[in-house]
Each structure stands twice: as C-alpha cells, then as structure tokens.
Amino acid sequence: MHIAVIGTGYVGLVTGACFAEFGVDVTCVDVDAEKIDRLNNGIMPIYEPGLEQLVAKNTQAGRLHFTTDVREAVEQALVIFLAVGTPPKPDGSPDLSFIEAVAASIADHINGYKVVVTKSTVPIGTGEHIRKLINERKKSRSNFGVVSNPEFLREGAAINDFMRPDRVVIGSRDEEAIAIMKDLYRPLYLIEAPIVITSLEAAELTKYAANAFLATKVSFINEIANLCEKIGCDVHDVARGIGMDKRIGSKFLHAGPGFGGSCFPKDTRALASVARQFECESLIVDAVVEVNQRRGRQMLTKIENLVGDFKDKNIAVLGLRDNSRPN
C-alpha cells in the first residue's frame, strides 16, 4: 500500500516513519524545501528518541521518501494523511488555513479513489468541511472517503505510543475507507490493540476531550496544592494518596506551574470555542483554563517571595523548547 503524509512536523514525521516500519510505502510531503533536503540527508527537524534510527532504517530500505512534490505523492497514494498545523486564532478557535490548502491540493491532483485522513487536531465538522472543499474543487470524477484518525502521541514516547497504542480511533461514515484504514493498521491486530470505529464527529471530539480531561487533572491538583499550602501539608502526599485509586490514576497529578506545551493550552481553548459555537456551556473546561492562567501568575509571586525584588536579578529558565508541534 502507498500512503502520503502531508506535513513533516512532529506528528507527520512520526506517523510516516512508523507506517514505513509496518512495511507500508510512505511519502512524506512538506512545502519547506530546506526541511525536506535535511530529511533526505538524515537530519531530523525534531528530537524524539529512536526516530532518527527509524527514519534511516526505512529510508535505506526504500519504504520512506521525502519530497516537496505534492502532486506525485497524491497521485501515487491510496491513503493521504493530513498532519499540518492548526494554530490557535486570537479567540482560541483553530486556524484551518493549512488544512484547507492541503484539501485544495488533493482536489487538484486526485486521480482515483483516495482516503483523506485528518491526523491533525481539528475542530468538530472539519472532516465534512474537507469533503465539501474537495468535491467543489476537483475536476475528475474520482471518489474519495474522509476519515478522522486522531493521534495520541506523548513527546518522548511517541514511537512506542504509535507501535503499541492504548487505542486507534477511526472515525468515518465511508465503509470502504474504514476497511482500508483497518487494513493499514493490521500489524496492531497482532498485539490486540483496540480499534475504535466512530463517526467523523466523535473521533474529532475524542482528541479534544482526551486532552481537556488530562488538563483538568493538572488544574485540579494545582488547586489542591494551593489548599495544601494554606493548611500546611504536602500536596505530593495527597497526590500519591488519590493517585492510587484506580478510578483516578497517578498520571497528570503533579502540582507545578500549570500545563503548557503545544497541545493542552491550544486544545482546551479550542474545545471551549467549539462549545460556544454550538451554544453549549463549557463550565469545567473554562474553569480549567482559568485555573491554569492563575497558576502562572501565582508562580511569579512565589518566586518573588523567595528572592525578593526582581530588579538586577538574573533569572534562568530551564526547558525552553521549539513550540512548533503541529497539533
């Protein structure tokens, strides 16, 4: 099977390399010619444990290719993954301009049945929006299916998360597309990874809901940390005590300056934006965002209490990173 992955950011590159490891012929596409040139020379644009070796192995085996030629990639592929950025607008809603540009390219070069798959984190309704865009623009009579296949990759453990996932969510109403996607993920049947088939909309919402729930745990334990400071007890003891409850679990119960990175802030705001769009209250998600914003301000107060006036002080920040992960 030939597939194309459009976008060679964090999600796109990991997805392409891992599918190549499954034995699939993969072409990764990007408009950034310099990035593609570096990838063809074995230079990774990101660091992820094991990724450089996986890319080198599958490039050498002839299963993984990098190009700027979207036409050739689309024409050769049966399945086309969209892994481009959906950065937030000022109001928190996702910017779909990159998604729409890719959909236009697919429409221009479609030459037979294709499965168009969103890997990027996109708002509810994007799949049907893509379907409409391609139908309105394409010149050929070629048919296509639309699928939402959200990623659940953790930075630092992305390859293992792809190869041994908790679940694979496939959202579509196109039976042929679902069958092709299940065949693409067939290697995971050997390890009995759950394959969850849903509607397009449910799959799109699942990604936001998962990240919002994890962000909720972070904000919750930070509010408990505030209470612990007033009481005079250790929040780590409390987190350990409630984390042992299997209904809760210990992950994401680490008090600190709040959640950050490229996913949680963007996705919680996007979910709240979707709720407003559908005239639905999102009290919990709104509170999670507010608690996280307050937590950052509280950290400044804590630091000032420790070191005094910031004037003439040198402050070091550990852990700065490139926040360019596409979703």
C-alpha positions as CSV (number, residue, x, y, z in Angstrom):
1,M,0.0,0.0,0.0
2,H,1.2,3.5,-0.8
3,I,0.4,6.4,1.6
4,A,1.2,10.1,1.7
5,V,1.7,12.1,4.9
6,I,1.4,15.8,4.2
7,G,3.3,17.7,6.9
8,T,6.7,16.6,8.4
9,G,6.3,18.1,11.8
10,Y,6.2,16.1,15.0
11,V,3.1,14.1,14.2
12,G,3.7,13.7,10.5
13,L,7.2,12.5,10.7
14,V,6.5,10.0,13.5
15,T,3.4,8.8,11.6
16,G,5.3,8.3,8.3
17,A,8.3,6.6,9.9
18,C,6.1,4.2,11.9
19,F,3.9,3.2,9.0
20,A,7.1,2.6,7.0
21,E,8.2,0.3,9.8
22,F,4.9,-1.6,9.3
23,G,6.1,-2.3,5.7
24,V,4.0,0.4,4.0
25,D,5.4,2.6,1.2
26,V,5.3,6.1,2.6
27,T,5.9,9.5,1.0
28,C,6.2,12.5,3.4
29,V,5.5,15.9,1.9
30,D,6.3,19.4,3.0
31,V,6.4,22.8,1.4
32,D,9.6,23.6,3.3
33,A,12.3,22.6,0.7
34,E,15.1,23.1,3.2
35,K,13.5,20.8,5.7
36,I,12.9,18.1,3.0
37,D,16.6,18.4,1.9
38,R,17.7,17.9,5.5
39,L,15.5,14.9,5.9
40,N,16.9,13.4,2.7
41,N,20.3,13.8,4.3
42,G,19.3,12.2,7.5
43,I,19.0,15.4,9.6
44,M,15.9,15.4,11.9
45,P,14.0,18.6,12.4
46,I,13.0,17.4,15.9
47,Y,14.3,15.2,18.6
48,E,12.3,12.1,19.5
49,P,14.0,9.0,21.0
50,G,14.5,6.4,18.3
51,L,13.1,8.5,15.5
52,E,16.4,9.2,13.7
53,Q,17.3,5.5,13.6
54,L,13.8,4.5,12.4
55,V,13.9,7.1,9.6
56,A,17.3,6.0,8.5
57,K,16.4,2.3,8.5
58,N,13.2,2.8,6.4
59,T,14.8,5.3,4.1
60,Q,17.6,2.9,3.3
61,A,15.0,0.1,2.8
62,G,13.2,2.2,0.2
63,R,9.9,2.4,2.1
64,L,10.2,6.1,3.3
65,H,10.6,9.0,1.0
66,F,10.6,12.8,1.4
67,T,9.5,15.3,-1.2
68,T,8.0,18.7,-1.9
69,D,6.1,17.3,-4.9
70,V,2.5,17.1,-3.5
71,R,1.1,16.1,-6.9
72,E,3.2,13.0,-7.3
73,A,2.6,12.0,-3.6
74,V,-1.2,12.4,-4.0
75,E,-1.4,10.6,-7.3
76,Q,0.6,7.6,-6.0
77,A,-1.1,7.2,-2.6
78,L,-4.3,5.4,-1.7
79,V,-4.4,7.0,1.8
80,I,-3.4,10.6,2.4
81,F,-2.8,11.8,5.9
82,L,-3.1,15.5,6.8
83,A,-0.6,16.3,9.5
84,V,-0.3,20.1,9.2
85,G,-0.6,22.7,11.8
86,T,-3.9,24.1,13.2
87,P,-2.5,27.0,15.3
88,P,-5.0,29.0,17.5
89,K,-6.5,32.2,16.5
90,P,-6.8,35.1,19.0
91,D,-10.2,33.9,20.1
92,G,-8.9,30.3,20.7
93,S,-10.5,28.7,17.7
94,P,-8.2,26.7,15.4
95,D,-6.8,28.2,12.2
96,L,-7.7,25.7,9.4
97,S,-5.9,27.6,6.6
98,F,-3.2,24.9,6.3
99,I,-5.8,22.1,6.3
100,E,-7.8,23.9,3.6
101,A,-4.7,24.4,1.4
102,V,-3.9,20.7,1.6
103,A,-7.5,19.8,0.7
104,A,-7.3,22.1,-2.3
105,S,-4.1,20.3,-3.4
106,I,-5.7,16.9,-3.1
107,A,-8.7,18.1,-5.1
108,D,-6.3,19.4,-7.9
109,H,-4.4,16.1,-8.2
110,I,-6.9,13.3,-7.3
111,N,-6.8,10.6,-9.9
112,G,-8.6,7.7,-8.4
113,Y,-10.2,6.6,-5.1
114,K,-8.4,8.1,-2.1
115,V,-8.9,8.0,1.6
116,V,-8.3,11.5,3.1
117,V,-7.4,11.3,6.8
118,T,-7.0,14.1,9.3
119,K,-4.2,13.3,11.8
120,S,-4.0,17.0,12.8
121,T,-6.1,18.0,15.8
122,V,-9.1,19.7,14.1
123,P,-12.4,21.1,15.3
124,I,-15.7,19.1,15.0
125,G,-17.0,19.3,11.5
126,T,-13.6,19.6,9.8
127,G,-14.0,16.2,8.1
128,E,-17.2,17.2,6.4
129,H,-15.7,20.6,5.6
130,I,-12.8,18.9,3.8
131,R,-15.3,16.7,1.9
132,K,-17.1,19.7,0.7
133,L,-14.0,21.6,-0.3
134,I,-12.6,18.7,-2.4
135,N,-16.0,18.0,-4.0
136,E,-16.4,21.6,-5.0
137,R,-12.9,21.9,-6.4
138,K,-12.0,18.6,-8.0
139,K,-12.1,18.3,-11.8
140,S,-12.1,14.5,-12.1
141,R,-15.0,12.2,-11.1
142,S,-12.8,10.3,-8.7
143,N,-14.4,9.3,-5.5
144,F,-12.8,9.6,-2.0
145,G,-13.5,8.8,1.6
146,V,-12.9,11.0,4.6
147,V,-11.6,9.7,8.0
148,S,-10.6,11.3,11.3
149,N,-7.7,9.3,12.9
150,P,-6.5,11.4,15.8
151,E,-3.1,10.9,17.3
152,F,-2.4,10.3,21.0
153,L,1.4,10.6,21.0
154,R,3.4,11.6,24.0
155,E,6.6,13.6,23.4
156,G,9.5,11.4,24.4
157,A,7.5,8.2,23.9
158,A,5.8,8.8,20.5
159,I,7.2,5.7,18.7
160,N,6.1,3.4,21.4
161,D,2.7,5.1,21.6
162,F,2.3,4.5,17.8
163,M,3.5,1.0,17.8
164,R,1.8,-0.1,21.0
165,P,-1.2,2.2,21.3
166,D,-3.9,2.3,24.0
167,R,-6.4,2.5,21.1
168,V,-6.7,3.5,17.5
169,V,-9.7,5.7,16.8
170,I,-11.1,5.6,13.2
171,G,-14.0,8.0,12.5
172,S,-15.8,7.8,9.2
173,R,-19.2,7.0,7.6
174,D,-17.4,5.6,4.5
175,E,-17.3,1.8,4.8
176,E,-14.6,1.4,2.1
177,A,-12.4,3.9,3.8
178,I,-12.9,2.2,7.2
179,A,-11.9,-1.1,5.7
180,I,-8.7,0.4,4.2
181,M,-7.8,2.0,7.5
182,K,-8.2,-1.2,9.4
183,D,-6.0,-3.0,6.8
184,L,-3.4,-0.2,7.2
185,Y,-3.4,-0.8,11.0
186,R,-3.4,-4.6,10.6
187,P,0.0,-5.1,12.3
188,L,-1.5,-3.8,15.5
189,Y,-4.0,-6.7,15.5
190,L,-1.1,-9.0,16.5
191,I,-0.8,-7.1,19.8
192,E,-4.6,-6.8,20.1
193,A,-4.6,-3.0,20.1
194,P,-8.3,-1.9,20.3
195,I,-9.6,-0.4,17.1
196,V,-12.4,2.0,17.9
197,I,-14.8,2.8,15.0
198,T,-16.8,6.0,15.4
199,S,-18.5,8.8,13.4
200,L,-16.3,11.5,12.0
201,E,-17.5,14.0,14.6
202,A,-17.0,11.6,17.5
203,A,-13.4,11.0,16.5
204,E,-12.7,14.7,16.1
205,L,-14.2,15.4,19.6
206,T,-12.3,12.5,21.2
207,K,-9.0,14.1,20.8
208,Y,-10.1,17.4,22.3
209,A,-11.9,15.6,25.1
210,A,-8.9,13.5,26.0
211,N,-6.6,16.4,26.2
212,A,-9.1,18.6,28.1
213,F,-9.6,15.8,30.7
214,L,-5.8,15.4,31.2
215,A,-5.5,19.2,31.5
216,T,-8.4,19.1,34.1
217,K,-6.3,16.8,36.3
218,V,-3.4,19.2,36.2
219,S,-5.5,22.2,37.1
220,F,-7.3,20.1,39.8
221,I,-4.1,19.1,41.6
222,N,-2.8,22.7,41.4
223,E,-5.9,23.9,43.2
224,I,-5.3,21.2,45.8
225,A,-1.7,22.4,46.0
226,N,-3.0,25.9,46.9
227,L,-5.1,24.5,49.6
228,C,-2.2,22.4,50.9
229,E,-0.1,25.5,51.3
230,K,-2.8,27.1,53.4
231,I,-3.3,24.0,55.5
232,G,0.4,23.3,55.9
233,C,0.5,19.8,54.4
234,D,2.4,18.3,51.3
235,V,0.5,18.1,48.1
236,H,2.7,15.2,47.0
237,D,1.2,13.1,49.8
238,V,-2.3,14.0,48.7
239,A,-1.5,13.3,45.0
240,R,0.0,9.9,46.0
241,G,-3.0,9.0,48.1
242,I,-5.6,9.8,45.4
243,G,-3.4,8.5,42.5
244,M,-3.5,5.0,44.0
245,D,-7.3,4.9,43.3
246,K,-7.5,3.1,40.0
247,R,-10.5,5.1,39.0
248,I,-8.3,8.2,39.1
249,G,-4.7,7.1,38.4
250,S,-1.5,8.8,39.2
251,K,-0.7,10.3,35.8
252,F,-1.0,14.1,35.4
253,L,-1.4,14.7,39.2
254,H,1.9,16.6,39.5
255,A,1.5,20.0,41.0
256,G,3.5,22.7,39.4
257,P,3.3,26.0,37.4
258,G,0.4,24.6,35.3
259,F,0.2,22.9,31.9
260,G,1.9,24.2,28.9
261,G,3.3,22.9,25.7
262,S,1.8,22.8,22.3
263,C,-1.4,20.7,23.0
264,F,-3.2,21.4,26.2
265,P,-3.4,25.2,26.1
266,K,-4.5,25.1,22.4
267,D,-6.9,22.2,22.7
268,T,-8.7,23.4,25.9
269,R,-9.3,26.8,24.3
270,A,-10.4,25.2,21.1
271,L,-12.9,22.9,22.9
272,A,-14.3,25.9,24.7
273,S,-14.6,27.7,21.3
274,V,-16.4,24.7,19.8
275,A,-18.8,24.8,22.8
276,R,-19.6,28.4,22.2
277,Q,-20.1,27.7,18.5
278,F,-22.8,25.2,19.4
279,E,-24.3,27.4,22.1
280,C,-23.3,24.9,24.8
281,E,-21.8,25.9,28.2
282,S,-18.3,24.5,28.9
283,L,-18.0,25.5,32.6
284,I,-15.5,22.8,33.5
285,V,-13.1,23.5,30.6
286,D,-13.4,27.3,31.1
287,A,-12.5,26.8,34.8
288,V,-9.5,24.6,33.8
289,V,-8.2,27.3,31.5
290,E,-8.7,30.0,34.2
291,V,-7.1,28.0,36.9
292,N,-4.1,27.4,34.6
293,Q,-3.7,31.1,33.9
294,R,-3.9,32.0,37.5
295,R,-1.3,29.3,38.4
296,G,1.2,31.0,36.1
297,R,0.7,34.3,37.9
298,Q,1.0,32.6,41.3
299,M,4.4,31.3,40.3
300,L,5.7,34.8,39.9
301,T,4.5,35.7,43.4
302,K,6.2,32.6,44.8
303,I,9.5,33.4,43.1
304,E,9.3,37.0,44.4
305,N,8.6,35.8,47.9
306,L,11.8,33.6,47.7
307,V,14.2,36.0,46.0
308,G,12.8,39.4,46.8
309,D,12.6,42.3,44.2
310,F,13.3,41.1,40.7
311,K,15.4,44.2,40.0
312,D,19.0,43.4,39.0
313,K,18.3,39.7,39.4
314,N,19.4,37.1,36.8
315,I,16.7,34.5,36.1
316,A,17.5,31.2,34.3
317,V,14.7,29.3,32.7
318,L,15.3,25.6,32.1
319,G,13.3,23.7,29.5
320,L,12.8,26.2,26.7
321,R,11.7,24.3,23.5
322,D,10.5,24.8,20.0
323,N,6.7,25.1,20.3
324,S,6.2,24.2,16.6
325,R,4.5,20.8,17.0
326,P,1.6,20.9,14.6
327,N,-1.2,19.6,16.8
